[in-house]
């Protein structure tokens, strides 16, 4: 199975008009399986990287140049951040990232924060970034100026009294924006979607009977998928097995329309493997073993396109592939619509719903129904995604605590979901001249001043502050270890990737 995580990272758009189907009838186990739509089993799992370059001669060679340029940048920005003294002074006055937005209304009036005060009452912090030797250097800036060179970035964090608050002459709520822009000379989001579509064509075990009859059984389909992955990414496979105990990979079923693959990945984190990362291990054992997160991605018919989650140490991911394409499924994990090639989608809408819970003293606390509607477009080399919160999240707490929680956080959550048009996230990628691609993203929401919630956030900040930077440093060390493992396997596979240029099908 190829790097299915790419689809997760993309938040793959889905077609809201899929047609619901009746539950299929399995074919007898002895029926041979057609393999139409899937890549040959001996094909390198790195083949999808060819999609990163435009069609034409020597496409694989050109794709490797782009990918290696991107990987060099990715190492710097993901694992080696650095910042100047001027930005350090700004960060010292801001609370930890976990509570910045909870305390947004109070931060607006905090004179200790070195805000840039604009004439319309908006307070802003501007940051720029650029590669510097082995690091990615961030510095404060006097204003927002879009980047003008590859791998430069510009970002902003602004707060402004909401229109309703401004009418009353107070600052009981503020509209916050967190956004940025970065340029690359590698590839745009459209090429990543194309690579994701190619990854789906690699996502299967062996497509041979005996077929699965129920989801979740580890058998020859899973073994075949693991063998294919370990064949092409042996170093990364060893690392993944060091940190994860894998319980299932995928299930394969058959029906009159042909076989389908239920990616049904389930693995447990091995806490003992984190001992080298002292601060991360402590954080994991103290916090993550109590956390459950579940996310569903559906269409307008209520069919699922992806389900994913983390349950107190167990990671899981479910999606369906048929004829090498993403396929909707029902609550029983059976096909529920027509497969779709994600690289052919020009527009579509999907719905995301997330639940976040923390288990303490035998009781659950958290939020349910964190729901978003996302509109996706792709035209003329540009990709866009606009997501908006479409409901007020529901508070989870024991009965007695629930009433108190509603008093503390209810108005805050309602304002985030509905104030100033509601929480919105916009993302875009477009091609510029000279092989440059421009990426932009902005998060916008209204935040109500809540003294009680701010008090709780300050308590949480005091607890988190001691280990916050150290935990993030350990996270980066672990991430770079996995990155290096992938890079080693990639370098070993370069000859096989370059050999793909001999395939005339890549010249189209």
Order of alpha helices (4+ residues) and beta strands (2+ residues): alpha-alpha-beta-alpha-alpha-beta-beta-beta-beta-alpha-beta-alpha-alpha-alpha-beta-beta-alpha-beta-beta-beta-beta-beta-beta-beta-beta-alpha-beta-beta-alpha
